[in-house]
Structure formats: structure tokens, C-alpha cells
């Protein structure tokens, strides 16, 4: 079954009145044999009639199939008009057309394209009815439903049927995608990263930018020619394509002519003309095409490719499908990519690049490791590996979108989040809000926020290369081989900052400060005690930038962004001081426990003392303060500062604000030891009305 195709051979035998696929499969590309559902067969034959070709496969490997179930023998029985896929599988019954020779008496799937999304869906279902995975209806008396679109009233799904009709024939399976997940958005039951198995292209298509939900979308047969010989045209690719009244000839995926026939004149390819596209060959592309694709790669994937390296037809560099259609699904057998991840033999049809962190969560390749690492000298391979790892084992990455930070829309895991979260935990949000200044527009549009967050959830695409590398806010590239969207010294602080939340925001609205690393480094904007602002000082680290320590003195491959200890012991810093970790010995016993410990231990000790004082302070309003390990609860609510008096309880609220500021800044004094200690100690002094004289050795900064 399948002949000598590009993938595999399977073998069918007749047992009784049904056919069964033998448990051996020959893989064409690798020349190997593999097991095919050995559990369906024993030494005595098939284990159950439900495993027959008639029930599982028939309608997508034959034309005009008629299915029934013989209750006496317990067998699924079929007849068909034609073995393999013939004209009527796509064009519908043809007897009237044969008799009349009139084209109106046969369905042409292209005629379904009436300028509506429904028309595109119906056209795509011509292919999608089989390039799908799920279960159909159950014949009368049978124990199991079919593996293809079928119902008892009509039989097989008829060509030309609508998406609404299709639901009556077929139910999509679950567990057939990489990183399938429940989605928080109403009406979107599941999202997924890519299909695991073959004949799921229609499902991929529905979850990507080419989903048939717009009247101007192309159909499957715009890119594929169902009448082509597979021997001459692998994957039955079209040789011509007509868009906007222009017909492009000799189109190929490998040289980008196929993709640019539609994408020219839009977005990153706005400057590319129809004449440019028609002139593309395997060995030539006009300058506008080369420039547009190179800029697209630099802006969307941090891939600075020189003009001489634009060789899509030769080695895939610059080819659209290399990144947008990685080999995710398996039809015959897996091979390995350059990083050792499993590579399928069917391209993803979602048309979005698959991020490398997918390979850390699922046994699959991705869009980057199909090429990288190119060799031992390839610096990109280590960058990809470092970025995709969960280095602190907290279940989150720069590479993903933590569930609790996705959006303001309530969902099963969390109802938290919102624009401030989306603009730093999603790549699109960061670019639209931070780079191009569109935060006000996104705040005004819940639908736009939902769209960018949905994209990030679907593809587990948190802060990717695209977020940091690419065009600046004015649409130009900065100088350098792999330009950043902001200067390196400013980039991290765009997100690792206090979101402009200051003490007044907590006092008046109960807003809790998060990740104020930039302000800690600068020694500003904590809850400084009024009248004592001049007393706050900074440590030496305030003169550094994030990249000084988190990039190990310019080590480009350190895209884990974890601080590197080599930075601390470098010349001019803590060289020759015998440091073994970041928790270097403090200058004094600041928490008064009688031992001078590491700076992080001292800061944590001081914070614990302030916490205890907060919990013993009686409020002016009678509200009760408790602590749940993460938040101070005011009468049971962490944001209920309205239950306190803004004047009489100001010192108490400032102490809680500074406790949060210290806790959620995260470095426990490493970023700026002096400021970290002072905001806690001075809050203690304001709250208690006495100086910091904890224990017998409570030092102050």
C-alpha cells in the first residue's frame, strides 16, 4: 500500500473478508524496517476486526468507499469505486459529467473559493478531510467508529462540504500534537506547537497564519498540484501560481519563488515587485528580494546573513520553509538533527517557526537545530542551547511564557496578568509595546492583547531572539553584526524594572512591585523614608550594567543570562578574594545574629526582622496583618491597603512595600548591597521609632 513513495511501504493481506496491515514497515528514506502496530497482530492473526484496513484506512486510500459491518462475522466490509485516490475523491460523483461532458456537472474545488472564509475552508477540506487525524462515525452494530470522515446517514464526507458539515463526520483526536495544551481563551479549546504524525496538515494549517479564516487566504491547491506526478514533483508542488491577476511560472519552494508569489508587496516584503518574483531562479534573485529576506531574517530571528550567504536553493540558507516548515511530523521514521533531536519526514504546515525550547519539552526538532550547530566553530549552536534551557529549574525560561503571566483573561491556572505582563513575557508584546511604543493601543484593545498572548502560548514563545535583536523603534538596524533593538546597557532594564510602581501606588491601590532590578542597581525608587532620602547610598555594583555580569565580560554564547561567576573574579572586581559563590562575606553583622555572614544571608536576615516587626504592629484601623509566605494579607487580602489609614499607617505600608521590593528584586543584596540593606533598616527605624540596634552586633549601612 503506497507503492514506492517518498516515505514508506506497508503491506496488506486479506484475512476472512477484511484486510489487515502487516506489522512490518519498510522506510524508503533510511532503507530500514520497523514495527508497525505489532500489538494488532498475533501468531494467530489480527487481534480484533477493529484493526482492519476497512475501518481504519479505507476512505482515504480508495475512492467511493462503501462501508458496512457484518454482525454475524464481526467484520468490517467495504466496496469501492476505485482503489487509490481517483478523480471522484476530490471532484465528487462524475457520472453526470461523463454523460454530458459539461463542466457544470462536476465539482471543481477551486470554484468553492468565492471570496469568503467559508469558501476557503470548503476548498481546503477537499484535502483536509484526509489530511486530518481523528475518528468518524460508527456503522450499525459495529463496536468502533471509523478512522476517517464518515457517518451512517451519508457515508464518506462529500467533496464541497462545509466546515460545519464536517463536524458531523469527524472528531479530532487528542494527544496528537507536540505540547498540546488547554488554552485560556473562550472558544479555543486546545493549542499546539506542531503535529506529531503525518496526515495532520489541515490541523496544522488551522493553528497558524494561513488558517482558512480570511476570504483572501490561499487554498492547499495553490501551493500543491493534486494532478502532479510525485516522481516529477516531490510533495506534488505546483509549478505555477496565480495571485493578484499575475501568473508566476516555474515556482519552487527551494528558491522562495513559491512563497514570495503571495508575500511580495506585504510586510517585510513590501518592496518586492511581481517582476522581481518572476525573475527568481535557483541561481539568481534580484537585490530587492535578497535584501528583503535578509532584513526579515535579522528582524524576526536574529539571523544576520550576508548577501553572499543567501543561498536558499543550494543549502537552505534564507529559504522560507527552512524556518517556517521544519520537519516535525513522522510518516516513516525519525532521523536526528544537528543537535541530536528527533527529526520527522513531514513538514509542519503551521508556517510559524518552532522555537528551540520545544526540543527541551518534547522529543522533536525545531526550526533552528535543523541547521545549527553547523560545526565546531558555530557560535549560534551554543547560543540556542543556552537560551532554551531552564537553568534555575523553576519550570520557566526566557524562552517560554509562564502561565500565570499570560493575560488578564481568567483561566484555569491563574487569573493574573495583563498588559504589563504581556509586554515583557511575550515577544510580540515586547516589540509592539516596548520597541514601537504601542502600549497604549494594546491597553485599549483586549482583542489585540489576546491575539499576541495566544501566539505566545501556542508556540511557547516567551522572550525569543526576535525580542532583543532586530530593528529599533525607528525601523532601522543599529550598527553591529547582530544588532539589538535597544543599547545593550539599557535592554535588560526594559523589563527587569519596577513597572513604574512606587510606594504611592501600593499605598493608594495595593499594587505590588515586581522585579525592580534596574531600580535596585540604580539605587532609586524604593520606599525611601521621607526626609532621609539623602542618606541612601549605593554599592560599587550600581556603576555596572546587566551585561557586565550576566554576559561574562562579553561572552556571546551566554544566552542563559544567568550571572557568571567568572565576572565576579575578573581583574578589577573581586579578583584574588577567594570567592566561591555570589554570597560573599559581608562587611558587618547587619542582621545582629552574632555572625558576619554572606551579604545575601545578611539581607535575608534583616528582611526577616522587618517582617516580624510588621506582623506585630497594631494598625490604626484595627485591620489584621498576616503573611502567607509570599504576601502580606490585610484582613485576608494582599491588595487591601484601603483598609489602612494612609497617614497613620504610612510607615507600616512603607515597610511592607520595601519588604516586597527586596524580596521580588531577587538578588538579596548582590545587585546593590548598600541600598538593599538601607531600605529595610530605615523602614524598621521608621516603623519602630528607634535606631537599628538589633541584637548585639546589628550593623547599619
ABEGO torsion letter per residue (X at the ends): XGEBBAABBBBBBBBEABBBBBABBBBAAAGBBBBBGAAABBAAEBABAAABAAAAAAAAABBGBBBBBBAAAGBBBBBBABBEBBAAAAAEBAAAAAAAGBAAABBBAAAABAGBAAAAAAAAAAAAAABBBEBBBBBBGBABBBABBBBAAAEBBBBGBBAAAAAAABBBBBGABBGBBBBABBGBABBBABBABBGAAAAAAAABAABBABAABBBAAAABBAABBAAABBGGBBABBBBGGBBBBGBBAAAGAAAAAAABGBEAAAABBAAAAAABBAABBBAAAAAAAAAAAAAAAGBBBBAAABBAAAAGBGBAAAAABBBABBAABBBBBAAGBBBBABBBAAGBBBBAAAAAABBBBBAAAAAOBABAABAAAAAAAAAABBAAGAGBBAABBBAAAABABBBAABABEEAAAAAAABAAAAAAAAAAGAAAAAAABAAAAAAAAAAAAAAGBBBBAAAABEBBAAGBBBBEABBBABBAAAAAAAABBAGGBBAAAAAAAGBBBBGAAAAAAAGBGBBBBBGAAAABBBBAAAABBAAAAAAGGGBAABAAGBBBAAAAABBGBABGAGBABABBBBABBAAGAGBBBBAAAAAAAAAAAAAAAAAABBBAAGBBBBBAGABBBBGGBAAAAAABBAAAAAAAAAAAAAAAAAAAAGAGGAABAAAAAAAAAAAAAAAAGBBBABEAABBBX
